Amino acid sequence: MKAKKFDSDFDSGKDVSAVLDIAKAQRPLQKQRRVNVDFPDWMIESLDKEARRLGVTRQSIIKIWLAERLEQLASSK
């Protein structure tokens, strides 16, 4: 299928899932990489307390807060 036809079908609300190779699908800039960060005990305790309050994991609260801060920095430039 040509890109023009695909775009036209998609824009008109047609189901284009049959022509997609989902096995190779990737989200841009979403590749995961592992990093290790050492935090003092008081910080871990505070993170855990806030994570419990919000009903998320420690890793999630760290990711959320870092993403918020990075977005603030990007929008202030």
C-alpha positions as CSV (number, residue, x, y, z in Angstrom):
1,M,0.0,0.0,0.0
2,K,1.3,3.4,-0.9
3,A,1.7,6.0,1.8
4,K,-0.8,8.3,0.2
5,K,-3.5,5.6,0.2
6,F,-2.6,4.6,3.7
7,D,-2.9,8.2,4.9
8,S,-6.2,8.7,3.1
9,D,-7.7,5.5,4.5
10,F,-6.5,6.3,8.0
11,D,-7.8,9.9,7.9
12,S,-11.2,8.7,6.7
13,G,-11.4,6.3,9.7
14,K,-10.9,3.0,7.9
15,D,-9.2,0.2,9.7
16,V,-5.6,0.1,8.5
17,S,-4.4,-2.4,11.2
18,A,-4.3,-5.3,8.7
19,V,-1.5,-3.6,6.7
20,L,0.7,-2.7,9.7
21,D,3.6,-4.9,10.9
22,I,3.0,-4.5,14.7
23,A,5.9,-6.8,15.5
24,K,8.3,-4.1,14.3
25,A,6.5,-1.1,15.8
26,Q,8.5,1.3,18.0
27,R,7.7,4.4,19.9
28,P,10.2,7.2,19.1
29,L,12.4,8.2,22.0
30,Q,10.9,5.5,24.2
31,K,13.7,3.0,24.2
32,Q,14.4,2.0,27.8
33,R,17.9,2.1,29.3
34,R,18.8,1.1,32.9
35,V,20.7,3.5,35.1
36,N,21.7,3.1,38.7
37,V,21.4,6.1,41.1
38,D,22.3,6.0,44.8
39,F,20.0,8.0,47.1
40,P,20.5,8.7,50.9
41,D,18.1,6.8,53.2
42,W,16.0,9.8,54.1
43,M,15.3,10.4,50.4
44,I,14.3,6.8,49.8
45,E,11.9,7.0,52.8
46,S,10.4,10.2,51.4
47,L,10.0,8.7,48.0
48,D,8.4,5.6,49.3
49,K,6.0,7.6,51.4
50,E,4.9,9.8,48.5
51,A,4.7,6.8,46.2
52,R,2.4,5.0,48.7
53,R,0.2,8.1,49.0
54,L,-0.2,8.3,45.2
55,G,-0.5,4.5,44.8
56,V,2.5,4.1,42.5
57,T,5.9,2.5,42.7
58,R,9.1,4.2,43.8
59,Q,10.4,3.9,40.2
60,S,7.2,5.5,38.9
61,I,7.4,8.5,41.2
62,I,11.0,9.1,40.3
63,K,10.2,8.9,36.5
64,I,7.2,11.2,36.9
65,W,9.1,13.8,38.9
66,L,12.1,13.7,36.5
67,A,9.9,14.0,33.5
68,E,8.0,17.0,35.0
69,R,11.3,18.7,35.8
70,L,12.8,18.0,32.3
71,E,9.6,19.4,30.7
72,Q,9.8,22.5,32.8
73,L,13.4,23.0,31.8
74,A,12.6,22.5,28.1
75,S,9.7,25.0,28.2
76,S,11.8,27.6,29.9
77,K,14.4,27.7,27.1
